[in-house]
Amino acid sequence: MAIERTLSIIKPDATERDLTGQINARFEGAGLRIVAQKRLHLSEAQAQAFYAVHKERPFYADLVAFMTRAPVVVQVLEGENAIARNREVMGATDPAKADTGTIRKDFAQNIEANSVHGSDAPETAAQEIAFFFSAIEIVG
């Protein structure tokens, strides 16, 4: 199995409710190591740039507004098949469809305020990690 890295974001709805520790415990319990982490408040320009792939979608403006309303925790998770494992631990984007015991089933408020983001492929993970972290900030 391949050791991978993936980007994880603990979103504003979760940081506002002080769920960072509980969410990180889920990642670590699933064998994912946190090898880089920082808490920041995204500017509108940063959120627009990060989510530029969704620019033409009707939810883009709401997504940017949501992601800038409160601090987020951005982090790099590392482990065997980290991308797939992270997505399994997070659960389906829509918490109503997420499996019992997943982060989104247990903590998400709705499909938009779904507590966490995770990269969906190796290429995306590399781009997303580079958006927030320099190589010197990632300590394995």
GUDO-577167 format. One record per residue (C-alpha): x, y, z. Coordinates in steps of 0.1 Angstrom, whole numbers, padded with zeros to 4 digits, always signed. Example, Ala and Ser with C-alpha at 12.3 -4.5 7.8 and 13.67 -1.06 7.14 Angstrom:
+0123-0045+0078;+0137-0011+0071;
end
This chain:
+0000+0000+0000;+0012+0035-0008;+0020+0061+0018;+0002+0093+0007;-0005+0128+0018;-0038+0146+0016;-0051+0180+0025;-0077+0182+0053;-0096+0213+0062;-0117+0215+0094;-0143+0240+0083;-0158+0270+0101;-0189+0252+0113;-0167+0228+0132;-0142+0253+0145;-0170+0275+0158;-0182+0246+0178;-0147+0236+0191;-0147+0202+0174;-0111+0203+0161;-0098+0179+0188;-0126+0154+0183;-0122+0155+0145;-0084+0151+0147;-0089+0122+0171;-0109+0105+0144;-0082+0110+0118;-0055+0097+0141;-0076+0068+0152;-0079+0058+0116;-0041+0057+0112;-0037+0091+0096;-0008+0112+0110;-0011+0150+0111;+0023+0161+0096;+0014+0198+0091;-0013+0220+0107;-0023+0256+0110;-0053+0276+0120;-0061+0306+0099;-0089+0328+0088;-0092+0327+0050;-0096+0360+0032;-0122+0363+0005;-0094+0362-0021;-0078+0331-0006;-0112+0312-0005;-0120+0323-0041;-0086+0311-0053;-0088+0278-0034;-0123+0270-0047;-0117+0285-0082;-0126+0250-0097;-0162+0257-0086;-0163+0293-0099;-0190+0286-0125;-0212+0267-0101;-0243+0283-0084;-0230+0276-0049;-0196+0292-0054;-0204+0326-0037;-0221+0309-0008;-0191+0285-0004;-0167+0315-0003;-0188+0333+0022;-0191+0302+0044;-0153+0294+0043;-0145+0330+0053;-0169+0334+0082;-0147+0319+0109;-0113+0303+0112;-0104+0270+0096;-0078+0244+0104;-0058+0233+0074;-0036+0202+0078;-0017+0176+0059;-0026+0140+0068;-0002+0112+0060;-0007+0074+0059;-0014+0043+0038;-0039+0053+0011;-0044+0085+0030;-0067+0101+0004;-0092+0072+0003;-0089+0066+0041;-0096+0103+0048;-0126+0103+0026;-0139+0072+0043;-0135+0088+0078;-0152+0120+0066;-0182+0103+0051;-0204+0114+0022;-0206+0151+0014;-0243+0151+0023;-0244+0142+0060;-0279+0127+0055;-0262+0101+0033;-0231+0096+0054;-0225+0063+0072;-0229+0061+0109;-0197+0069+0128;-0183+0092+0101;-0173+0128+0108;-0200+0143+0086;-0227+0120+0101;-0217+0129+0136;-0208+0166+0133;-0221+0182+0101;-0250+0206+0102;-0260+0203+0065;-0245+0196+0031;-0228+0230+0031;-0217+0231+0067;-0203+0196+0066;-0174+0202+0089;-0145+0189+0068;-0129+0190+0034;-0105+0164+0020;-0086+0161-0013;-0102+0137-0038;-0072+0125-0058;-0033+0125-0057;-0031+0154-0081;-0057+0175-0063;-0040+0167-0029;-0006+0179-0043;-0022+0212-0055;-0042+0217-0024;-0013+0210+0000;+0009+0234-0020;-0018+0261-0017;-0014+0262+0021;+0020+0247+0030;+0056+0250+0019;+0077+0219+0020;+0096+0230+0051;+0062+0232+0070;+0055+0195+0065;+0072+0174+0091;+0068+0136+0087;
end
